[in-house]
Amino acid sequence: YHFICFAVENNSFHLIYCPTDNMVADTLTKPLPIIKVKHFTSALRLRSD
């Protein structure tokens, strides 16, 4: 946390807001409706064999 705050204060990088609809990793961390699961797994190029 402190490393990120220090880096932002020194303009090493800029944080930007990322809407939930663009957070493809959400499919790995929380329950989602099946339509979002399919969309995110496709975006991550995951598949079941």
Phi and psi restraints in degrees (value plus and minus 20) as a CYANA .aco file:
   2 HIS   PHI     -86.1   -46.1
   2 HIS   PSI     -55.9   -15.9
   3 PHE   PHI     -80.4   -40.4
   3 PHE   PSI     -65.0   -25.0
   4 ILE   PHI     -83.7   -43.7
   4 ILE   PSI     -66.4   -26.4
   5 CYS   PHI     -79.2   -39.2
   5 CYS   PSI     -64.5   -24.5
   6 PHE   PHI     -82.1   -42.1
   6 PHE   PSI     -64.0   -24.0
   7 ALA   PHI     -85.3   -45.3
   7 ALA   PSI     -59.6   -19.6
   8 VAL   PHI     -87.0   -47.0
   8 VAL   PSI     -63.5   -23.5
   9 GLU   PHI     -80.9   -40.9
   9 GLU   PSI     -53.1   -13.1
  10 ASN   PHI    -111.6   -71.6
  10 ASN   PSI      -8.9    31.1
  11 ASN   PHI      36.3    76.3
  11 ASN   PSI      12.0    52.0
  12 SER   PHI     -89.2   -49.2
  12 SER   PSI     -52.7   -12.7
  13 PHE   PHI    -180.3  -140.3
  13 PHE   PSI     149.4   189.4
  14 HIS   PHI    -141.2  -101.2
  14 HIS   PSI     113.6   153.6
  15 LEU   PHI    -103.8   -63.8
  15 LEU   PSI     121.1   161.1
  16 ILE   PHI    -147.3  -107.3
  16 ILE   PSI     133.7   173.7
  17 TYR   PHI     -95.9   -55.9
  17 TYR   PSI     114.8   154.8
  18 CYS   PHI    -141.2  -101.2
  18 CYS   PSI      94.1   134.1
  19 PRO   PHI     -81.4   -41.4
  19 PRO   PSI     133.2   173.2
  20 THR   PHI     -75.7   -35.7
  20 THR   PSI     -54.2   -14.2
  21 ASP   PHI     -85.6   -45.6
  21 ASP   PSI     -35.2     4.8
  22 ASN   PHI    -123.3   -83.3
  22 ASN   PSI     -20.4    19.6
  23 MET   PHI    -109.1   -69.1
  23 MET   PSI      63.8   103.8
  24 VAL   PHI     -85.7   -45.7
  24 VAL   PSI     -44.8    -4.8
  25 ALA   PHI     -89.7   -49.7
  25 ALA   PSI     -33.9     6.1
  26 ASP   PHI     -77.7   -37.7
  26 ASP   PSI     -48.6    -8.6
  27 THR   PHI     -84.9   -44.9
  27 THR   PSI     -40.2    -0.2
  28 LEU   PHI    -115.0   -75.0
  28 LEU   PSI     -29.9    10.1
  29 THR   PHI    -141.2  -101.2
  29 THR   PSI     -34.0     6.0
  30 LYS   PHI    -173.1  -133.1
  30 LYS   PSI     137.3   177.3
  31 PRO   PHI     -89.8   -49.8
  31 PRO   PSI     114.7   154.7
  32 LEU   PHI    -154.5  -114.5
  32 LEU   PSI     138.4   178.4
  33 PRO   PHI     -81.2   -41.2
  33 PRO   PSI     129.5   169.5
  34 ILE   PHI     -77.1   -37.1
  34 ILE   PSI     -53.2   -13.2
  35 ILE   PHI     -84.1   -44.1
  35 ILE   PSI     -59.3   -19.3
  36 LYS   PHI     -91.9   -51.9
  36 LYS   PSI     -58.2   -18.2
  37 VAL   PHI     -79.2   -39.2
  37 VAL   PSI     -66.5   -26.5
  38 LYS   PHI     -83.3   -43.3
  38 LYS   PSI     -62.5   -22.5
  39 HIS   PHI     -83.3   -43.3
  39 HIS   PSI     -68.2   -28.2
  40 PHE   PHI     -89.8   -49.8
  40 PHE   PSI     -60.4   -20.4
  41 THR   PHI     -85.6   -45.6
  41 THR   PSI     -53.4   -13.4
  42 SER   PHI     -86.7   -46.7
  42 SER   PSI     -63.1   -23.1
  43 ALA   PHI     -84.6   -44.6
  43 ALA   PSI     -52.6   -12.6
  44 LEU   PHI    -104.9   -64.9
  44 LEU   PSI     -24.0    16.0
  45 ARG   PHI      39.4    79.4
  45 ARG   PSI      21.1    61.1
  46 LEU   PHI    -113.7   -73.7
  46 LEU   PSI     128.9   168.9
  47 ARG   PHI    -171.2  -131.2
  47 ARG   PSI     139.1   179.1
  48 SER   PHI    -127.8   -87.8
  48 SER   PSI     118.8   158.8
